[in-house]
Amino acid sequence: MSFAERVKHLRVPLGFLMAALYLAFARPTPVTLVVGVPIALVGLLVRAWAAGHITKNNRLATTGPYAHTRNPLYFGSFLIASGFAIAAHWGLLLLVIAFFVAVYGPTMERERVNVSGRFPEAYAEWERNVPNFLPRPIPWRSTEPADQERFSFALYKRHGEWRAAVGFAAAVAWLIVRMRLGS
């Protein structure tokens, strides 16, 4: 089994393991919470925005956050993880960066191959205009009229992204408890 295949199967369990270790060993301070939690909140909002624009395997999502980055769900997850890393201890940010490069780098490449195979012409134009991970500040506009769709709350709910909001709230509450117990 290749490294990319192993990563595919271990990505979610490794993420949960890292989250459990994080919650057990987090030592937040008021300053780290004030800096980290807003970064994580922005990531949560990016993920929510992306979930309301994607219809997996139906059409190529190029609106909303997909007009800024080809991987807004992963970018949002990166911001969430980075924000919570900073909230717990500044040094954990290096671990988050290493994890995303090692795990999500191959994942994004595998998905690029899959999605470009499903929508070859549309993907080629989108790939030329929209960066893979770090968002472009001004959204790209497709020339296709069908690509001007708006956010759908029904899609957001269908993708279960509300669970990320519940997890976010629980993690923030836990960090506040840890901070108060530590002082």
Accessible surface in RSA format (square Angstrom, percent):
REM  Atomic radii and reference values for relative SASA: ProtOr
REM  Chains: A
REM  Algorithm: Lee & Richards
REM  Probe-radius: 1.40
REM  Slices: 20
REM RES _ NUM      All-atoms   Total-Side   Main-Chain    Non-polar    All polar
REM                ABS   REL    ABS   REL    ABS   REL    ABS   REL    ABS   REL
RES MET A   1   152.39  78.9  81.31  53.8  71.08 169.2  91.37  77.7  61.02  80.8
RES SER A   2    64.22  54.3  48.24  64.4  15.98  36.8  53.42 113.7  10.80  15.1
RES PHE A   3   115.95  58.0 110.75  68.6   5.19  13.5 110.75  67.1   5.19  14.9
RES ALA A   4    35.15  32.3  33.41  51.6   1.74   4.0  33.41  47.0   1.74   4.6
RES GLU A   5    63.99  36.7  63.99  48.4   0.00   0.0  25.56  49.4  38.44  31.4
RES ARG A   6   117.30  49.2 116.53  59.4   0.77   1.8  40.07  54.8  77.22  46.8
RES VAL A   7     8.15   5.4   6.44   5.8   1.71   4.1   8.15   7.1   0.00   0.0
RES LYS A   8    97.84  47.7  84.66  51.9  13.18  31.4  38.08  34.3  59.76  63.7
RES HIS A   9   105.54  57.7  87.41  60.8  18.13  46.4  60.03  61.9  45.51  53.0
RES LEU A  10    84.30  46.9  84.30  60.3   0.00   0.0  84.30  59.2   0.00   0.0
RES ARG A  11    50.05  21.0  48.74  24.8   1.30   3.1   1.41   1.9  48.64  29.5
RES VAL A  12    84.50  55.6  78.90  71.4   5.61  13.5  83.49  72.5   1.02   2.8
RES PRO A  13    72.84  53.1  62.44  56.9  10.39  37.8  68.47  56.5   4.37  27.2
RES LEU A  14    62.80  35.0  62.24  44.5   0.56   1.4  62.70  44.0   0.09   0.3
RES GLY A  15    27.88  34.4   0.00   N/A  27.88  34.4  22.25  61.1   5.63  12.6
RES PHE A  16   146.60  73.3 140.90  87.3   5.71  14.8 141.55  85.8   5.06  14.5
RES LEU A  17    97.80  54.5  92.44  66.1   5.36  13.5  96.98  68.1   0.82   2.2
RES MET A  18    49.31  25.5  44.74  29.6   4.57  10.9  39.80  33.8   9.51  12.6
RES ALA A  19    46.70  42.9  40.36  62.3   6.35  14.4  46.11  64.9   0.59   1.6
RES ALA A  20    58.69  54.0  47.82  73.8  10.87  24.7  53.30  75.1   5.39  14.3
RES LEU A  21    90.55  50.4  89.27  63.9   1.29   3.2  89.98  63.2   0.57   1.5
RES TYR A  22    36.69  17.1  28.53  16.2   8.16  21.2  36.15  27.2   0.53   0.7
RES LEU A  23    63.79  35.5  63.67  45.6   0.11   0.3  63.79  44.8   0.00   0.0
RES ALA A  24    51.54  47.4  35.43  54.7  16.11  36.7  43.64  61.5   7.90  20.9
RES PHE A  25   138.89  69.5 126.53  78.4  12.36  32.2 127.18  77.1  11.71  33.5
RES ALA A  26     2.03   1.9   0.00   0.0   2.03   4.6   1.66   2.3   0.38   1.0
RES ARG A  27   137.91  57.9 128.01  65.3   9.90  23.6  68.31  93.4  69.60  42.2
RES PRO A  28     9.75   7.1   0.61   0.6   9.14  33.2   0.61   0.5   9.14  56.8
RES THR A  29    61.95  44.1  61.31  62.2   0.64   1.5  58.84  79.0   3.11   4.7
RES PRO A  30    86.53  63.1  83.86  76.4   2.67   9.7  86.52  71.4   0.01   0.0
RES VAL A  31    98.84  65.0  96.07  87.0   2.78   6.7  98.82  85.9   0.02   0.1
RES THR A  32     7.53   5.4   7.53   7.6   0.00   0.0   7.53  10.1   0.00   0.0
RES LEU A  33    16.74   9.3  15.24  10.9   1.49   3.7  15.46  10.9   1.28   3.4
RES VAL A  34   111.54  73.4 101.30  91.7  10.25  24.7 107.21  93.2   4.33  11.8
RES VAL A  35    57.99  38.2  50.37  45.6   7.62  18.4  55.32  48.1   2.67   7.2
RES GLY A  36     0.00   0.0   0.00   N/A   0.00   0.0   0.00   0.0   0.00   0.0
RES VAL A  37    29.11  19.2  29.11  26.4   0.00   0.0  29.11  25.3   0.00   0.0
RES PRO A  38    68.02  49.6  65.62  59.8   2.39   8.7  67.46  55.7   0.55   3.4
RES ILE A  39    56.22  32.0  53.54  39.9   2.68   6.5  56.17  40.4   0.05   0.1
RES ALA A  40     0.00   0.0   0.00   0.0   0.00   0.0   0.00   0.0   0.00   0.0
RES LEU A  41    74.11  41.3  74.11  53.0   0.00   0.0  74.11  52.0   0.00   0.0
RES VAL A  42    78.15  51.4  78.06  70.7   0.09   0.2  78.15  67.9   0.00   0.0
RES GLY A  43     0.00   0.0   0.00   N/A   0.00   0.0   0.00   0.0   0.00   0.0
RES LEU A  44    16.46   9.2  16.46  11.8   0.00   0.0  16.46  11.6   0.00   0.0
RES LEU A  45   106.02  59.0 102.33  73.2   3.69   9.3 102.62  72.1   3.40   9.2
RES VAL A  46    24.74  16.3  23.88  21.6   0.86   2.1  24.61  21.4   0.13   0.3
RES ARG A  47    49.15  20.6  49.15  25.1   0.00   0.0   4.14   5.7  45.01  27.3
RES ALA A  48    21.15  19.4  21.15  32.6   0.00   0.0  21.15  29.8   0.00   0.0
RES TRP A  49   100.89  40.5  97.97  47.4   2.92   6.8  86.94  46.4  13.95  22.6
RES ALA A  50     0.00   0.0   0.00   0.0   0.00   0.0   0.00   0.0   0.00   0.0
RES ALA A  51     1.56   1.4   1.18   1.8   0.37   0.8   1.56   2.2   0.00   0.0
RES GLY A  52     0.27   0.3   0.00   N/A   0.27   0.3   0.00   0.0   0.27   0.6
RES HIS A  53     7.69   4.2   6.67   4.6   1.03   2.6   5.52   5.7   2.18   2.5
RES ILE A  54    29.21  16.6  29.21  21.8   0.00   0.0  29.21  21.0   0.00   0.0
RES THR A  55    25.68  18.3  22.48  22.8   3.20   7.6  25.09  33.7   0.59   0.9
RES LYS A  56   126.29  61.6 104.14  63.9  22.15  52.7  58.54  52.7  67.75  72.2
RES ASN A  57    96.52  66.6  71.24  68.8  25.28  60.9  15.90  38.3  80.62  77.9
RES ASN A  58   119.87  82.7  92.87  89.7  27.00  65.0   9.54  22.9 110.33 106.6
RES ARG A  59    53.71  22.6  48.19  24.6   5.52  13.1  43.15  59.0  10.56   6.4
RES LEU A  60    15.04   8.4   9.78   7.0   5.26  13.2  10.96   7.7   4.08  11.0
RES ALA A  61     5.38   5.0   2.23   3.4   3.16   7.2   2.23   3.1   3.16   8.4
RES THR A  62     4.91   3.5   2.34   2.4   2.57   6.1   2.23   3.0   2.68   4.0
RES THR A  63    11.16   7.9   9.55   9.7   1.61   3.8  11.16  15.0   0.00   0.0
RES GLY A  64    15.60  19.2   0.00   N/A  15.60  19.2   8.55  23.5   7.05  15.8
RES PRO A  65     2.69   2.0   2.64   2.4   0.04   0.2   2.69   2.2   0.00   0.0
RES TYR A  66     9.80   4.6   9.80   5.6   0.00   0.0   9.04   6.8   0.76   0.9
RES ALA A  67     0.89   0.8   0.89   1.4   0.00   0.0   0.89   1.2   0.00   0.0
RES HIS A  68    31.66  17.3  31.66  22.0   0.00   0.0  19.63  20.2  12.03  14.0
RES THR A  69     2.39   1.7   2.39   2.4   0.00   0.0   2.39   3.2   0.00   0.0
RES ARG A  70    26.65  11.2  17.86   9.1   8.79  20.9   2.17   3.0  24.49  14.8
RES ASN A  71    18.42  12.7  14.76  14.3   3.66   8.8   3.66   8.8  14.76  14.3
RES PRO A  72     0.77   0.6   0.77   0.7   0.00   0.0   0.77   0.6   0.00   0.0
RES LEU A  73    31.47  17.5  31.40  22.5   0.07   0.2  31.40  22.1   0.07   0.2
RES TYR A  74    25.01  11.7  25.00  14.2   0.01   0.0  19.13  14.4   5.88   7.2
RES PHE A  75    25.01  12.5  25.01  15.5   0.00   0.0  25.01  15.2   0.00   0.0
RES GLY A  76     0.00   0.0   0.00   N/A   0.00   0.0   0.00   0.0   0.00   0.0
RES SER A  77    24.76  20.9  21.47  28.7   3.29   7.6  12.43  26.5  12.33  17.3
RES PHE A  78    37.74  18.9  37.74  23.4   0.00   0.0  37.74  22.9   0.00   0.0
RES LEU A  79    30.07  16.7  30.07  21.5   0.00   0.0  30.07  21.1   0.00   0.0
RES ILE A  80    32.31  18.4  32.31  24.1   0.00   0.0  32.31  23.3   0.00   0.0
RES ALA A  81    31.77  29.2  22.83  35.2   8.94  20.3  29.97  42.2   1.80   4.8
RES SER A  82     6.18   5.2   6.18   8.3   0.00   0.0   6.18  13.2   0.00   0.0
RES GLY A  83     0.00   0.0   0.00   N/A   0.00   0.0   0.00   0.0   0.00   0.0
RES PHE A  84    19.42   9.7  19.42  12.0   0.00   0.0  19.42  11.8   0.00   0.0
RES ALA A  85     2.88   2.6   1.80   2.8   1.08   2.4   2.46   3.5   0.42   1.1
RES ILE A  86    13.20   7.5  13.20   9.8   0.00   0.0  13.20   9.5   0.00   0.0
RES ALA A  87     0.00   0.0   0.00   0.0   0.00   0.0   0.00   0.0   0.00   0.0
RES ALA A  88     0.68   0.6   0.10   0.2   0.57   1.3   0.10   0.1   0.57   1.5
RES HIS A  89   108.26  59.2 106.63  74.1   1.63   4.2  74.01  76.3  34.25  39.9
RES TRP A  90   126.31  50.7 119.82  58.0   6.49  15.2 103.02  54.9  23.28  37.8
RES GLY A  91    38.88  47.9   0.00   N/A  38.88  47.9  28.99  79.6   9.89  22.1
RES LEU A  92    56.59  31.5  55.90  40.0   0.69   1.7  56.29  39.5   0.30   0.8
RES LEU A  93    50.47  28.1  50.47  36.1   0.00   0.0  50.47  35.4   0.00   0.0
RES LEU A  94   133.14  74.1 128.16  91.7   4.98  12.5 128.61  90.3   4.53  12.2
RES LEU A  95    97.52  54.3  92.63  66.3   4.89  12.3  96.31  67.6   1.21   3.3
RES VAL A  96    13.30   8.8  12.85  11.6   0.45   1.1  13.30  11.6   0.00   0.0
RES ILE A  97    73.66  41.9  73.47  54.7   0.19   0.5  73.54  53.0   0.12   0.3
RES ALA A  98    57.35  52.7  47.10  72.7  10.25  23.3  54.89  77.3   2.47   6.5
RES PHE A  99    30.73  15.4  24.65  15.3   6.08  15.8  30.40  18.4   0.33   1.0
RES PHE A 100    17.16   8.6  14.81   9.2   2.35   6.1  15.14   9.2   2.02   5.8
RES VAL A 101   107.35  70.6  97.00  87.8  10.36  25.0 101.88  88.5   5.47  14.8
RES ALA A 102    46.42  42.7  38.62  59.6   7.80  17.7  46.42  65.4   0.00   0.0
RES VAL A 103     8.62   5.7   8.62   7.8   0.00   0.0   8.62   7.5   0.00   0.0
RES TYR A 104    29.66  13.8  29.66  16.9   0.00   0.0   1.04   0.8  28.62  35.3
RES GLY A 105    29.49  36.4   0.00   N/A  29.49  36.4  23.37  64.1   6.13  13.7
RES PRO A 106    32.59  23.8  23.04  21.0   9.55  34.7  30.73  25.4   1.86  11.5
RES THR A 107     0.00   0.0   0.00   0.0   0.00   0.0   0.00   0.0   0.00   0.0
RES MET A 108    20.21  10.5  17.63  11.7   2.59   6.2  17.98  15.3   2.23   3.0
RES GLU A 109    84.46  48.5  81.25  61.5   3.22   7.7  50.92  98.5  33.54  27.4
RES ARG A 110    59.40  24.9  52.72  26.9   6.68  15.9  44.60  60.9  14.80   9.0
RES GLU A 111    60.51  34.7  59.65  45.1   0.86   2.0  24.34  47.1  36.17  29.5
RES ARG A 112    75.53  31.7  71.36  36.4   4.17   9.9  18.27  25.0  57.27  34.7
RES VAL A 113    86.17  56.7  81.21  73.5   4.96  11.9  82.09  71.3   4.08  11.1
RES ASN A 114    75.04  51.8  64.92  62.7  10.13  24.4  23.48  56.5  51.56  49.8
RES VAL A 115    41.86  27.5  41.86  37.9   0.00   0.0  41.86  36.4   0.00   0.0
RES SER A 116    27.38  23.1  24.41  32.6   2.97   6.8  13.06  27.8  14.32  20.1
RES GLY A 117    58.41  72.0   0.00   N/A  58.41  72.0  35.59  97.7  22.83  51.1
RES ARG A 118   118.73  49.8  88.69  45.2  30.04  71.5  27.79  38.0  90.93  55.1
RES PHE A 119    43.81  21.9  38.27  23.7   5.54  14.4  43.81  26.6   0.00   0.0
RES PRO A 120    84.73  61.8  77.11  70.3   7.62  27.7  79.11  65.3   5.62  34.9
RES GLU A 121   154.71  88.8 141.90 107.4  12.82  30.5  59.74 115.6  94.97  77.5
RES ALA A 122    46.37  42.6  34.99  54.0  11.39  25.9  41.96  59.1   4.41  11.7
RES TYR A 123     7.22   3.4   7.22   4.1   0.00   0.0   3.47   2.6   3.74   4.6
RES ALA A 124    40.68  37.4  36.97  57.0   3.72   8.5  39.55  55.7   1.13   3.0
RES GLU A 125    47.22  27.1  47.22  35.7   0.00   0.0  11.27  21.8  35.95  29.3
RES TRP A 126     9.71   3.9   9.71   4.7   0.00   0.0   9.71   5.2   0.00   0.0
RES GLU A 127    63.79  36.6  52.24  39.5  11.55  27.5  16.52  31.9  47.27  38.6
RES ARG A 128   176.88  74.3 137.15  69.9  39.74  94.6  75.84 103.6 101.04  61.2
RES ASN A 129    51.82  35.7  41.18  39.8  10.63  25.6   5.91  14.2  45.91  44.4
RES VAL A 130     1.94   1.3   0.00   0.0   1.94   4.7   0.87   0.8   1.07   2.9
RES PRO A 131    49.58  36.1  38.30  34.9  11.28  41.0  48.86  40.3   0.72   4.5
RES ASN A 132    57.89  39.9  53.38  51.6   4.51  10.9  20.80  50.1  37.09  35.9
RES PHE A 133    39.95  20.0  37.80  23.4   2.16   5.6  37.80  22.9   2.16   6.2
RES LEU A 134   123.05  68.5 118.54  84.8   4.51  11.3 118.54  83.3   4.51  12.1
RES PRO A 135    52.66  38.4  32.38  29.5  20.28  73.7  32.38  26.7  20.28 126.0
RES ARG A 136    68.83  28.9  64.73  33.0   4.10   9.8  19.79  27.1  49.03  29.7
RES PRO A 137   125.74  91.6  96.03  87.5  29.71 108.0 107.75  89.0  17.99 111.8
RES ILE A 138   125.51  71.4 124.82  93.0   0.69   1.7 125.12  90.1   0.39   1.0
RES PRO A 139    38.82  28.3  32.57  29.7   6.25  22.7  32.57  26.9   6.25  38.9
RES TRP A 140    26.17  10.5  23.12  11.2   3.05   7.2  15.71   8.4  10.46  17.0
RES ARG A 141   154.49  64.9 138.92  70.8  15.57  37.1  57.52  78.6  96.97  58.8
RES SER A 142    12.47  10.5   2.78   3.7   9.69  22.3   1.01   2.1  11.47  16.1
RES THR A 143   111.58  79.4  81.78  82.9  29.80  71.0  76.96 103.4  34.62  52.3
RES GLU A 144    93.50  53.7  93.24  70.5   0.26   0.6  22.13  42.8  71.37  58.3
RES PRO A 145   114.43  83.4  96.04  87.5  18.39  66.9 103.09  85.1  11.34  70.5
RES ALA A 146    70.64  65.0  56.75  87.6  13.89  31.6  69.37  97.7   1.27   3.4
RES ASP A 147    21.50  15.1  19.93  19.8   1.57   3.7   0.00   0.0  21.50  21.4
RES GLN A 148    89.83  50.2  68.01  49.7  21.82  51.9  48.13 102.5  41.70  31.6
RES GLU A 149    82.16  47.2  70.36  53.2  11.80  28.1  32.76  63.4  49.41  40.3
RES ARG A 150   211.77  88.9 193.45  98.6  18.32  43.6  69.50  95.0 142.27  86.2
RES PHE A 151    86.26  43.2  63.09  39.1  23.18  60.3  63.09  38.2  23.18  66.3
RES SER A 152    34.31  29.0  29.00  38.7   5.31  12.2  24.01  51.1  10.30  14.4
RES PHE A 153   122.01  61.0 115.69  71.7   6.33  16.5 115.69  70.1   6.33  18.1
RES ALA A 154    66.91  61.5  58.52  90.3   8.39  19.1  60.25  84.8   6.65  17.6
RES LEU A 155    13.90   7.7  13.90   9.9   0.00   0.0  13.90   9.8   0.00   0.0
RES TYR A 156    28.50  13.3  28.50  16.2   0.00   0.0  12.68   9.5  15.82  19.5
RES LYS A 157   115.63  56.4 105.96  65.0   9.67  23.0  51.92  46.7  63.72  67.9
RES ARG A 158   172.15  72.3 136.90  69.8  35.25  83.9  70.70  96.6 101.45  61.5
RES HIS A 159    52.14  28.5  29.26  20.3  22.88  58.5  25.01  25.8  27.13  31.6
RES GLY A 160     7.54   9.3   0.00   N/A   7.54   9.3   4.22  11.6   3.33   7.5
RES GLU A 161    12.34   7.1   9.81   7.4   2.53   6.0   2.90   5.6   9.45   7.7
RES TRP A 162   123.84  49.7 123.45  59.8   0.39   0.9 110.13  58.7  13.71  22.2
RES ARG A 163   147.15  61.8 139.28  71.0   7.87  18.7  50.86  69.5  96.29  58.4
RES ALA A 164    32.81  30.2  16.58  25.6  16.22  36.9  27.63  38.9   5.18  13.7
RES ALA A 165    38.42  35.3  34.44  53.1   3.99   9.1  34.79  49.0   3.63   9.6
RES VAL A 166    92.30  60.7  87.91  79.6   4.39  10.6  91.37  79.4   0.93   2.5
RES GLY A 167    38.21  47.1   0.00   N/A  38.21  47.1  33.76  92.6   4.45  10.0
RES PHE A 168    29.24  14.6  25.15  15.6   4.09  10.7  27.51  16.7   1.74   5.0
RES ALA A 169    60.34  55.5  51.51  79.5   8.83  20.1  55.81  78.6   4.53  12.0
RES ALA A 170    61.17  56.2  48.06  74.2  13.11  29.8  56.45  79.5   4.72  12.5
RES ALA A 171    17.54  16.1  14.54  22.4   3.00   6.8  17.01  23.9   0.53   1.4
RES VAL A 172    27.46  18.1  27.46  24.9   0.00   0.0  27.46  23.9   0.00   0.0
RES ALA A 173    54.54  50.1  49.27  76.0   5.27  12.0  53.67  75.6   0.87   2.3
RES TRP A 174    96.71  38.8  93.77  45.4   2.94   6.9  96.17  51.3   0.55   0.9
RES LEU A 175     0.00   0.0   0.00   0.0   0.00   0.0   0.00   0.0   0.00   0.0
RES ILE A 176    66.85  38.0  66.85  49.8   0.00   0.0  66.85  48.1   0.00   0.0
RES VAL A 177    69.97  46.0  67.46  61.1   2.52   6.1  69.89  60.7   0.08   0.2
RES ARG A 178    47.52  20.0  41.29  21.0   6.23  14.8   3.46   4.7  44.05  26.7
RES MET A 179    36.17  18.7  33.10  21.9   3.06   7.3  34.19  29.1   1.98   2.6
RES ARG A 180   170.51  71.6 155.61  79.3  14.89  35.5  48.26  66.0 122.25  74.1
RES LEU A 181   137.28  76.5 108.01  77.3  29.27  73.6 110.41  77.5  26.87  72.3
RES GLY A 182    66.91  82.5   0.00   N/A  66.91  82.5  32.41  89.0  34.49  77.3
RES SER A 183   127.61 107.8  60.15  80.3  67.45 155.4  77.44 164.9  50.16  70.3
END  Absolute sums over single chains surface
CHAIN  1 A    10443.8       8990.4       1453.5       7421.8       3022.0
END  Absolute sums over all chains
TOTAL         10443.8       8990.4       1453.5       7421.8       3022.0
